[in-house]
Amino acid sequence: MLYIDYKFEMAEAGLTFTDIGTTLEPDRLLKIENTPFRIGDTFVLTQNSNGNLFFRKTDRRETL
């Protein structure tokens, strides 16, 4: 999957996608229902063999 021009912020508390939908680009906002993930999924930050950041999904789920 390739996302071009999505904005995000990284802080000690986590990673936040900061894009918003607009009248001209209503689908600009990355929506969870368009991903294989669900609210409550948990991830562990790792690196892949190329050294890229990789958020590996765990088996654990949190109820929010």
Secondary structure as UniProt FT lines:
FT   STRAND          8..11
FT   TURN            12..13
FT   STRAND          14..17
FT   TURN            26..27
FT   HELIX           32..34
FT   TURN            39..40
FT   STRAND          41..47
FT   TURN            49..50
FT   STRAND          53..61
//
